[in-house]
């Protein structure tokens, strides 16, 4: 039996995040990239399937990865997993990845850690190349 994908919007996610104390992934991932806490990483956004309180819900999430591992330090945790494991658990199929230079341009240009619109990505990353 195929399960139905349920995606929650930003407003609903923010409401749940406020109630449950969730939701610092953009700031944390952005900070890791900004301060180069882990060398040679990319900032990554993608829709993940939630666990625990958000079980079965799909929502936009941010993390950092290198060629082999994912580093997800959101919500006070320090999760380091092989990429294939993380992507499997989160049922991640499509992502947006940004180099440190691109991420810095986006954070500086928008004055926030994300997420970013297609227009912002084009304005702050593609025009800089």
N, C-alpha and C positions, 0 to 999 in steps of 0.2 A: 504494500500500500504506500503510495506516494504521499509525503507530508506536505501540507500547504505552507508556503513561506509567508511569514508575517513580518513586515518591516514596520518599525515604529518611527514616526517623524521626530524631528529635533525637539519640538515643543513637548511631546509626550515623554521623550527620553529625559529632557531636562526636568520635567515634573517628577519622574521616577528617581532620577539622580538626586534631586533635592530631598525627597522623602527618605531615600535609602542611603544617602551619603555617598553616592557614586559619581563618577564623571570627571576625573581629572586627566584623562588619557591624552588630550591634545596638549595640555600644558607640560605634562611629564615627558612625553615623547619629544616635544619641541625643545625642552630644556636639555635632554640628552644629546640631541643633535647640535644645538646651539653651543653648548660648552664642551663638545667633543669628549663626553664621558667615555664613550666607546668608539674607538677609531674605525674609520671606513664603513660607516653605517649610512642607511637611508631612512628617511622618515616615510612611513607607510600609512595609508588610510585604506580601509576596506570595510565592507559589511560583514559582520560576524554574527554567529548564533550565540545568544547569551546563555550563561550558566546561572544556576541558583535562582535569584529573584527575577532575572530576565530570561529564564529558561524558555526556549522555543521562540523567542523574539529575535528579530534581526535588526541590528542597529549599526550606525557608523562608528568605527573605533579607530584609534591611532596607536601605533607601536613603532619600534625601531628594529631594523634587521641588517645583518651583514650577509655574506654569501651563504653561510651555514645555519645561523641561529636567529631567533626572534627574541628581543628584549622588551618585555612588557612590564613596566614598573608602575603601572597605574594603580590607584587606590591603595597605596602603601605596600604593595606586594613587589616582589622582585622575581618575576617569572622569566626564566631563560630556558628555551626549548629549541630543539632542531626545527627548522622551518616546516618540514613536512608534517611533523607532529602538531604544531600550532595550527597550521592551515587545515589539517584534518579535524581537530577538535572544534575549531571555530567555523567549520564548513565554509571556508573562504575561497571564493572563486575568482573574484575580480578585485584588483587593487590599483591605487595610484601611488607611485613611488617618486620621492624627491631626493636629489642629492643634497648634501649639506649646503652647498651654494644656493640651490633653488629654494630650499626650506628657509634659509636666512633671508633671501629676497622676499619671500612671501610673508614671513613674520614681520620684517621691517616695513614692507609696503602696506600691509593691512593693519598693522599694529595689534595683531592677535595671533594666537597659536593655531587657529583653524577652527572648523574646516573652511575650505576655500571653494569659491565658485569657479566654474570653467573660465569665466571672464577674468577673474583675478589671477588664475594660474597663467593664462595667456599674457596678461599685462606684466606680471612681475617675473616670469621665468623665460618665456619664449622671446620677449623683446630684449632680454639681457644677453642672448647668445650671439 
